[in-house]
Amino acid sequence: MQLAQQFEQVLCSQPFSHLGVVTNKQKSILRVWCPNATEITIKWENTALANVTVTSKNGLFETPLPREYQGEVYRVAVKGSNNKEGYIDPYQFSEQAYHAVHYIDSKPANLYEQAGAQLLTLTSSQGDAIKGVRFCVFAPNASAVSLIGDFNQWDGRLHPMEKTSMGYWVLFVPELVEGERYKYHIKDAHGHDLPHKADPLGFSAEQYPSHASKIYNHNAYEWSDDAWMEKRKKNKYNSPMSIYEVHLGSWKRPGIETDARYLTYKALADDLISYVSNMGYTHVELLPISEFPFDGSWGYQPVGMFAPTSRFGNPDDFKYFVDKAHQAGIGVIIDWVPAHFPEDGHGLARFDGSCVYEYEDPRKGWHPDWNSCIYDFGKDTVRQFLVANALFWLDKFHIDGLRVDAVASMLYLDYSRNDGEWIPNVDGGNENYEAISLLKWMNEEVYKHFPDAMTIAEESTSFPKVSRPVFDGGLGFGFKWNMGWMHDSLHYIAKDPAYRNYHHGEITFSMVYAFDENFVLPISHDEVVHGKGSMLHKMPGDEWQQAANLRCYAGFMYGHPGKKLNFMGNELAQAREWNHDSSLDWHLLDYEKHKGIQALYKALNHLYTSTPALYEQDHEPAGFAWLDHNNADQSVVSFVRTSKNAKQKLYVVSNFTPVPREKFRIGVDDACTLTLALNTDDSTYWGSNYDVISSVNTQPTPWNERTYSAEITLPPLATVFYVANMD
């Protein structure tokens, strides 16, 4: 096939061998591919050199190149074009294009520092600065790849890319600038056209219908969060962590005076961060913000892993959001989804016509629950892609933590599969050794490069040592969601109080394993969708009892060992399930019940963050002791939390029945005064304001296997906190 025909049909994989300055039989020629032209003029940046005009009938132009012209940067001006200066020919920069792959696999972060669309400034032999963009995309089994975008009218013939021995395709295009849209025109191994693909390493993206990637400069934003970055070096395990989980698209919607569907990152930086700070939360956790095409996936079907979704603004706007959170003393955690990805044509699925990112065999590569592709965790390039992405968010966006989604689905080959639908590992078991290895490597890299950040696993099985270091045989996560506590406690609190005595073990069992992992107690978005009902409507009884049960349960949660996480709307006692297509029901705060429950969550946050006994030993047995876990007849649980230096103790008692308990005796460790720190039945929280004892001295009456004790009053369906400070 003639060379011009190869270019015309987008079939050339080695354009640097044919375009630019080409040496042929000891003679140098300059060859330019310009299929829409019949006459071009070559203009050298060195004005001392003469311009050369060339004609062609097939779009392939060539001219002999004198020795004195070699090494000089030239432009191509097309006859009749509005661009009189022409364009700098990309094919004279083969060495600069190849540079992208020289060290790309030597460390994970090199992937996002070298691949994708990188803004560069080159220096010509005359010392002139040549700005442009180097593109690098991995498509090892493609027969041809071309760069397309607004700059070439999305014409796949104009910018063929060079295939390297590593399977990456590269090209440096001068004079492209930030904001330009682009994609890749890829032909599979048999020469068939594929859907135009967005850049897997694209740093910015557009929404439907283009789903195009956009050139973006990560070095332009100026951060103002130095104080926070220094502050976050504190030990997270003995620090308070109360997380507000948020879906940015439905926390609050713009008013009717605007046509905007969502609040922007910048608006959220003001409204949301102010709210989170005022409510006393320490962190905000965002449902996935990696670019995703389908609103209904809530972000859990990501396509643009390296781009914050453009629904709410550009990447600098998201940096502004994080920056403002940090300036307000709020940490930012994002949900990260390395388990699977959707089949959208512009995405990763069969990226070059083959399974570049996913397992080939659907028994490993297809997720039956989510109808999505599963990453090939054993492939080196995929492993680097995922680890690089984890580092990317911590590096470029100053993210404080990654909550890793669906870890259980990664760990087990038979997850949600029937017999015969999965492939055992080499030992005949169901553990995915490749995924386990990947998670360990990811955690090692995160904590090596960002020791002040954290990783949190959403893992629902009894897989051992999820939040233990890799060197200790663990997966290396910093924390793990306590799904067992969540399931058991919600099952218990949904029971009518008359029957709770038969289920008492469900509210106490979590302490059997509470210190096996570094736990976060989650009441997440998953608990208030798909017919599960809102938190308020999980509670039994009439209107008052539902609210009282919710308050009592929230108090129990904040007293229980483990960091805290609550999904947005829990604090409003929202009656309806969460709907991603509408705002939270903020109008409920016009009513005393909802205003009171919001006030309780605020009070619990402030009690938690100001009381060392509630957080300093969250993950150590010395920080917790039962007073009485066997009181099933009265459905009362009582325990004590202790600070690191043992100078502060907090006594927590939860009455899970609507029956008040007068002269209820609890054991106390020391001769001291107990002072009421919080009562969830207080009228401030729309409680019954049952008369309770605000301060009581202990008596030398043994109780609960302790030397001292005190009599208190337990309000109905309430949790009370009494603090004892020993100076």
Secondary structure, DSSP 8 states (H G I E B T S, - for coil): --HHHHHHTT--S-GGGTSEEEEETTEEEEEEE-TT-SEEEEEESSTTS--EEEE-SSSEEEEE--GGGTT--EEEEETT-S-TT-EE-GGG-HHHHHGGGSSTTSSTTHHHHHSEEEEEEEE-TTS-EEEEEEEEEE-TT-SEEEEEEGGGTT-TTS-B-EE-TTSEEEEEEET--TT-EEEEEEE-TTS-B---B--TT-SSB--TTT--EE---TTS-----HHHHHHTTS-STTS--EEEEE-TTTS----TTS--SS--HHHHHHHHHHHHHHHT-SEEEES--EE-S-GGGTTSS-SEEEEE-GGG--HHHHHHHHHHHHHTT-EEEEEE--SEE---TTSSTTTTSS-SSB-SSHHHHEETTTTEEEB-TTSHHHHHHHHHHHHHHHHHS---EEEETTHHHHHBTTTT--TTSS---TTSSSB-HHHHHHHHHHHHHHHHH-TTSEEEE---S--TTTTS-GGGTS---SEEE-HHHHHHHHHHHTS-GGGGGGGHHHHHGGGGSTTTS-EEEEE-GGGGSTTS--HHHHS-SSHHHHHHHHHHHHHHHHHSSSEEEEETTGGGT-SS---TTS---GGGGGSHHHHHHHHHHHHHHHHHHH-GGGTTTTTSGGGEEEEES--TTTTEEEEEEE-TTSSEEEEEEEE-SSS-EEEEEEEESSS-EEEEEEETTSGGGT-------SEEE-BS--BTTBSEEEEEEE-TTEEEEEEEE--
